[in-house]
Structure formats: C-alpha cells, structure tokens
C-alpha cells in the first residue's frame, strides 16, 4: 500500500476517464484495475458526437468507478483559483462559457493569451500617441530654430 497525491489534469472527461482503462495498466492505470464494461463505455464515449449522450456515458463510467473503488480516496484537496480581470485579460474558462479559469496542462490558452490589459488611449484625433509624437516634433523644430537664431546674432570677435 502507498499514499500519494494525484490530481488528473485535462479538460476533456474522456482523457481523465481513460486513465482507468485496462489498456492503461502499467501506464496511467497504476492501481491495475480492469473492468470490461468500463472499457466498452470508454470506447463508446470516445466516438459519440452528441454532447448530451457523451455526458450520460461519462456519468455511467463514474458510477462504475465509484462502485468498484479502484482507489481509496482519503481526502479531496480544495483548489482555490483567483484571477484579476481588472488588470489582466485573455482568460479562458473551462468548460465554456462559465467554468473555472484553469491553468491545467491542456488549457494552454491561459498560458499564451493572458496578459496585462492595454490602456485605452484612443481619442477622436487618432489617439494620444499620435498627438504626443506631433508635439515632440514641433518642440524639436522650435528648439532648433531658437538655437540657430541665437547663433546668428552672436557678435564676432576680430583678430588684431
């Protein structure tokens, strides 16, 4: 007997439920549990295109797991997630549309797409960045013009 912590990853129930197939013994099925009915249901759900029918098959598979108890679960860890939508954007919920924001192995969207929110800078005249650039260019022209004007007015020293 051994105790350890394991949390399945993935957003698709077929993946998680697939860990317990007979074909996964000596791989992901480390308890070496085997059930032909379960294996057949896994094959069925993997080919079912109707989401509601697939969900019913997955629930039946969960009932079999619960009944046969290949694992004795001692605790259920409380996983807390927090995300800041006021400063960060691009979060993807799993499952869509109102599931949790999850950082799990096959939800790479949250690794690639989340980033700081871009400040709203656009204005009627094309945005404050354009205005800033035009202002800097005008300031440089004025400063260069003043310097050139001062250089022209400088009195010359005569050699004697």
N, C-alpha and C positions, 0 to 999 in steps of 0.2 A: 504494500500500500504506500502511496505517496500523496502529498498535498502540494498543490501549486495553484497559481493564479493564471487563469486563461480567459481572455475575452475575445470572442470571434470578431473579426473585422469584416467590413464589406457592407454594401448597401442592398445587395440582392439576396433574398432569402434562400434561393437555390444554392448559392455559394456556401452560406452557413450550414444549411441542412445537408449539403453534400459532404461535409466533414465526417458524417457518421455512416456513410455507405460502406458496405462490405469491401468494395474496391479500394477504399482508403485505409484499410488495415495495414499497419506498418508504415503509414504515412501520416495523414491528419487524424485518422481514427485511432488514437493511441490507447483507447480502452478495449480495442479489438472486439467491439460489439458487432453483431451481424443479425440482420432481420430481412428476410426476402421480401416481405410485404413493404417495408420501408424502402428498400432498393427499387422496387417496382413503382412506388409512388414518386420517388425522386426522378425516375426516367419520365414518368407522365408529366410532372410539373415542368420539366426542362423543355418539353415540346409543346406545352399548352400556350396558346396565343391570347386567349381570353383572360384578362387580369383577374376577374372575379373567380373564375373556375380555378385558376392557378393558386389564388389565395386560399380557396377551400382545400385544395390538395396539400398546401403547406401547413394549414391548421391540422389536418389529419396526421401529417408526419410529426408535428409537435406533440400531438396526443400520444402517438406510439412511443416517442422518446420519453415522455413523462411516465407512461405506464411501465416501460421496461427499465427505466432508470439506469442507463449505462454509466452515468456519473452520479455521485452523491454530492450535491451542491451544499456546501456549508455556509456560504454567505453570498450575498449579492451586493457588490460594491455600488455605492451611489456615485455616479459620474456627473459632475456638475460642469456645465459649459457656460461661458459668458462671451458675449461679443459686443463690440461697440459700433453701433450703426451711425452715431453722430460724427465720428471721425474716420471711419473705415467703410468701404463699400465693396461690392462684388461677392458677398456671401451667397452660398448655395445651400438650400435646405434639402435634407434627405429624410424621408421621401418628400418630393414636391407635392403640394405647394407650401405646406405649413409644418414640415418636420423640423427636427433639430438642425442646427448648424454644426456639422460634424467634421472633425479632422480625422478621418479614417483612411485606410490605405487606398481604397479605390474611389475616394471622393477628392481627386486631385484638383478639381475646380477651385476649392477653397485655398489650396496652396498657390495656384497660379494667378487667380483672379482677384484676390483680396488685396486691397492697397489703400493708402490714405485717400480720403476724398479730396478732389480738386476743388479749390475755392472758386466760387462763382465770380468771374471778373468781367464778364461781357457787359458792354453798355451799348447805347444806341449808335455811337460813332465808331463801333468796331472793336471796342474793348479797351480797358485801361492800359494794356501793354502797348498798344499802338500809340496811344496818347503819350505815354511815358517816353517811347523812342523818339517821337517827333519833338517833344520838349527837350530832350537831351541834344538832339541835332541842332535845334535853334540856339540853345545855350552855348554850344561849342562855336557856332558861327559868330555869335555876338562876342564871345571872349576873344577869338582870333581877330575879329575886326577891331576891337579896342586895342589889342597888343600892337597890331600893325599901325594904327593911328598914332599911338604913343611913340613908336619907333621913328616915324616920320618927323615928329615935332622935336626930337632930341637935338639940342644945339651941337654944332660940330666944333671940335677943338682944332685950332690952326697950329701948325708946326712953325717954329720960327727960329 
